[in-house]
Amino acid sequence: MLEKIIKPYISSGGIQGITRDRLDRSLQDLRISVMDRCNFRCPYCMPEDKYHKNFEFLGSSQRLSFEEILSLTRIFAAMGVKKLRLTGGEPLLRANLPDLIGDLSCIDGIDDIALTTNGVLLAQHASALKAAGLDRVTVSLDALDEKVFSLMSGGRGRIERVLEGIDEAIAAGLTPIKINTVLQRGINEHQALELVEHFRGTGVIVRFIEYMDVGTINHWHASETVPSRELVEKINSKWPIRPVAQNYHGEVAVRYQFDDGQGEVGFVSSVSEPFCGSCTRARLSSDGRLFTCLFASEGLDLREPLRAGASREELQTIINSCWSDREDRYSEQRADPSNGRKKIEMYYIGG
């Protein structure tokens, strides 16, 4: 059975470390979804009418165990991955998550571990996450107004708990904290300046992410996207900002600093200014499928060979073959009508 699973990947001969894909992009970042469930029902990600109380999420035996996640991460680290991001669903729903973070932080080659959360459970976990080895946290927050927040979260959670979670994360040292805000025209775009004003001078970095066609259930239309350049002009008219250099190659956000020294804001422009050419990210779903693009239509099953007893070298060969064949650049090809294919939903592999 094991030979049958791995044969397609080793026929080219030998074990080779991952270096570059077909577009000369290296593998440096791994995003690990530890949980497919979420305690929000955001309309653009997990709308209540589809993900209702009877929806069948993965069972615990279907998700990768912590030891399986560690085994795969060690392989990715040996192949060049330096940065990890834990995602969901909502990752803080995964029991004993600090234990996993503690073990991940001990892997040779990993020098940065971050987590993306909706923030509702962050206050009670921030100290333990930091103590375990988590470096940074990103909070998804689309509005400060209570009514708009409720609309964007599907009526789940309270803004006060999210803000409390951010405060506790700051106190714990999970900094710099970033706020990821998805603006949808006609829904919450008016919240942009309010978010900037609230977090200016606090050390928290607000990043505006263009509303994208991730998955298929949000019925995305380009007219709903607020282009980053529009936001830059709006923010600059109230608080002058200037562009600054990337922190590292492949950083997805374009950074701007306030002229008065009160911090910075970022803009992720996957729709209006695609950055596929510098993408160094792979994604691992909670049930062990490897995705080489956020907009992928399918992933490579790593759980099956892992549980069938594949060796570290055999798994590395499988992953290497997947990455070496990679030529994803969906955001650059979005306007091509031939790309009207089904895509994996965001909750399944994280943002």
Secondary structure, DSSP 8 states (H G I E B T S, - for coil): -HHHHHHHHHTT-S-------TTS----EEEEE--S--S---TTTS-TTTS-TT-----TTTS--HHHHHHHHHHHHHTT--EEEEESS-GGGSTTHHHHHHHHTTSTT--EEEEEE-STTHHHHHHHHHHHT--EEEEE---SSHHHHHHHTTT-S-HHHHHHHHHHHHHHT--S-EEEEEEBTTTTGGGHHHHHHHHTTTT-EEEEEE----SSTT---GGGB--HHHHHHHHHHHS-EEE---SSTT--SEEEEETTSS-EEEEE-TTTS--GGG--EEEE-TTSEEESSTT-S--EE-HHHHHTT--HHHHHHHHHHHHHT----HHHHTT-GGG------HHHH--
